[in-house]
Amino acid sequence: MSNNYKNLQSSHPCFGGQKNHAGRIHLPVSPGCNIACRFCDRTLNDVEQRPGVASKILKPEETPDIVRKALELCPGITVAGIAGPGDTLATDYALDTFRLIKEQFPQLIRCMSTNGLLLYERADEIIDVGIDSLTVTVNAIDPEIEAKLNKYIIWHGERIDGIEGAKILIENQIKGIEKMTEAGVTVKVNTVLVPEINDDHIEDIAKKMGSLGVSIYNIIPLIPQYELKDCRKPVCWEIDEARTKAGKYIDVFRHCQHCRADAAGIPGEKDVGDQIYQRRARVKETFSHG
């Protein structure tokens, strides 16, 4: 276990759960995505509590004031994260934002989420900007399974469908994760658990991610929507079984709060997102990856 991972367990809510009482501010600066997950519905609204949703898109230069306000309202915030609502590497906005955060708030942990399509080729930029923790959504390492979960990728301006696109995505995820862990960045992997599609594949993913040096694995239950709206969501015993199997190879995180792309505060304790982003009260809960 790396020292950085140990530190994150006490200072990052996605590594230590609610027991560490750590807070985070998500900065929604990444508008678009370069893959088409069949369960993901990115949108701008005030009411849904899930990744892929924000009230508005910020410009990088707007984020220091947002962070400053968040710290005034919730001094327990230790993490500045970017998790969408699109992919953080599909544009330059996330990395530009992290440069500003690094300069003006060097005490904050810099945390980024990505689907990993561009992770390998942009790894040096991520390392240079000083990302402390990286989350990669890996829903399969078998292209045939991945193609059931993701329609296509946009690869250097070209749309590549099905299994061919899945192969490129998985290859870049694996190479990118390996490069990041070798550089000392703590990596967390998320997998959306979809019954009858990747539920029997979780152990394979966990074993591979453990071999790449991934520190912790987060298995997230599908909430049916978009193209997978007719799929059933996994029941508790299926989630527990998947986590138990994965736990043979890697630490498993069990306290995911399904945060919005503009979440702010201490999960389960103090939410200041409504004040910072002028949101209305949330009344609807669904989920997609982040």
Solvent accessible surface area in square Angstrom, and as a share of the most:
residue,aa,sasa,rsa
1,M,143,0.64
2,S,59,0.38
3,N,114,0.59
4,N,46,0.23
5,Y,6,0.02
6,K,104,0.44
7,N,92,0.47
8,L,3,0.02
9,Q,58,0.26
10,S,79,0.51
11,S,29,0.19
12,H,4,0.02
13,P,9,0.05
14,C,41,0.25
15,F,8,0.03
16,G,5,0.05
17,G,3,0.03
18,Q,78,0.35
19,K,162,0.69
20,N,28,0.15
21,H,113,0.50
22,A,6,0.05
23,G,0,0.00
24,R,19,0.07
25,I,0,0.00
26,H,25,0.11
27,L,0,0.00
28,P,0,0.00
29,V,1,0.00
30,S,0,0.00
31,P,59,0.37
32,G,28,0.27
33,C,33,0.20
34,N,10,0.05
35,I,13,0.07
36,A,15,0.12
37,C,7,0.04
38,R,60,0.22
39,F,1,0.00
40,C,15,0.09
41,D,63,0.33
42,R,100,0.36
43,T,45,0.26
44,L,96,0.48
45,N,37,0.19
46,D,22,0.11
47,V,31,0.18
48,E,15,0.07
49,Q,43,0.19
50,R,1,0.00
51,P,13,0.08
52,G,2,0.02
53,V,0,0.00
54,A,0,0.00
55,S,25,0.16
56,K,81,0.35
57,I,62,0.31
58,L,9,0.05
59,K,126,0.54
60,P,17,0.11
61,E,118,0.53
62,E,78,0.35
63,T,0,0.00
64,P,10,0.06
65,D,99,0.51
66,I,23,0.12
67,V,0,0.00
68,R,97,0.36
69,K,76,0.32
70,A,0,0.00
71,L,36,0.18
72,E,133,0.59
73,L,53,0.26
74,C,1,0.01
75,P,109,0.69
76,G,30,0.29
77,I,5,0.03
78,T,45,0.26
79,V,2,0.01
80,A,0,0.00
81,G,1,0.01
82,I,1,0.01
83,A,18,0.14
84,G,0,0.00
85,P,12,0.08
86,G,10,0.10
87,D,6,0.03
88,T,0,0.00
89,L,0,0.00
90,A,37,0.29
91,T,38,0.22
92,D,78,0.40
93,Y,96,0.36
94,A,0,0.00
95,L,1,0.01
96,D,55,0.28
97,T,0,0.00
98,F,0,0.00
99,R,102,0.37
100,L,49,0.24
101,I,0,0.00
102,K,84,0.36
103,E,134,0.60
104,Q,75,0.33
105,F,13,0.05
106,P,94,0.59
107,Q,121,0.54
108,L,6,0.03
109,I,25,0.13
110,R,24,0.09
111,C,15,0.09
112,M,0,0.00
113,S,16,0.10
114,T,6,0.04
115,N,4,0.02
116,G,0,0.00
117,L,0,0.00
118,L,27,0.13
119,L,0,0.00
120,Y,87,0.33
121,E,86,0.39
122,R,32,0.12
123,A,0,0.00
124,D,93,0.48
125,E,63,0.28
126,I,0,0.00
127,I,62,0.31
128,D,104,0.54
129,V,3,0.02
130,G,19,0.18
131,I,7,0.04
132,D,43,0.22
133,S,1,0.00
134,L,0,0.00
135,T,5,0.03
136,V,0,0.00
137,T,5,0.03
138,V,1,0.00
139,N,6,0.03
140,A,0,0.00
141,I,41,0.21
142,D,53,0.27
143,P,35,0.22
144,E,109,0.49
145,I,31,0.16
146,E,4,0.02
147,A,14,0.11
148,K,115,0.49
149,L,1,0.00
150,N,3,0.02
151,K,48,0.20
152,Y,47,0.18
153,I,0,0.00
154,I,66,0.33
155,W,55,0.19
156,H,127,0.57
157,G,75,0.73
158,E,105,0.47
159,R,133,0.49
160,I,16,0.08
161,D,73,0.38
162,G,24,0.23
163,I,78,0.40
164,E,113,0.51
165,G,0,0.00
166,A,2,0.01
167,K,114,0.48
168,I,34,0.17
169,L,2,0.01
170,I,10,0.05
171,E,94,0.42
172,N,12,0.06
173,Q,3,0.01
174,I,38,0.19
175,K,75,0.32
176,G,0,0.00
177,I,0,0.00
178,E,73,0.33
179,K,66,0.28
180,M,0,0.00
181,T,26,0.15
182,E,135,0.61
183,A,52,0.41
184,G,54,0.52
185,V,15,0.08
186,T,4,0.03
187,V,0,0.00
188,K,8,0.03
189,V,0,0.00
190,N,12,0.06
191,T,0,0.00
192,V,1,0.00
193,L,2,0.01
194,V,0,0.00
195,P,4,0.03
196,E,127,0.57
197,I,35,0.18
198,N,0,0.00
199,D,44,0.23
200,D,131,0.68
201,H,13,0.06
202,I,2,0.01
203,E,46,0.20
204,D,72,0.38
205,I,0,0.00
206,A,0,0.00
207,K,119,0.50
208,K,70,0.29
209,M,0,0.00
210,G,25,0.24
211,S,84,0.54
212,L,17,0.08
213,G,43,0.41
214,V,9,0.05
215,S,24,0.16
216,I,8,0.04
217,Y,0,0.00
218,N,3,0.01
219,I,0,0.00
220,I,3,0.02
221,P,27,0.17
222,L,3,0.01
223,I,44,0.22
224,P,36,0.22
225,Q,21,0.09
226,Y,102,0.39
227,E,75,0.33
228,L,15,0.08
229,K,135,0.57
230,D,133,0.69
231,C,35,0.21
232,R,109,0.40
233,K,121,0.51
234,P,9,0.06
235,V,70,0.40
236,C,102,0.61
237,W,160,0.56
238,E,22,0.10
239,I,19,0.10
240,D,72,0.37
241,E,81,0.36
242,A,7,0.05
243,R,34,0.12
244,T,90,0.53
245,K,76,0.32
246,A,0,0.00
247,G,42,0.40
248,K,132,0.56
249,Y,81,0.31
250,I,16,0.08
251,D,65,0.34
252,V,29,0.17
253,F,11,0.05
254,R,114,0.42
255,H,99,0.44
256,C,43,0.26
257,Q,69,0.31
258,H,30,0.13
259,C,20,0.12
260,R,2,0.01
261,A,1,0.00
262,D,0,0.00
263,A,6,0.05
264,A,1,0.01
265,G,0,0.00
266,I,24,0.12
267,P,16,0.10
268,G,63,0.61
269,E,93,0.41
270,K,92,0.39
271,D,77,0.40
272,V,3,0.01
273,G,0,0.00
274,D,49,0.25
275,Q,100,0.44
276,I,3,0.02
277,Y,6,0.02
278,Q,117,0.52
279,R,19,0.07
280,R,158,0.58
281,A,78,0.60
282,R,73,0.27
283,V,127,0.73
284,K,108,0.46
285,E,112,0.50
286,T,22,0.13
287,F,2,0.01
288,S,1,0.01
289,H,20,0.09
290,G,21,0.20
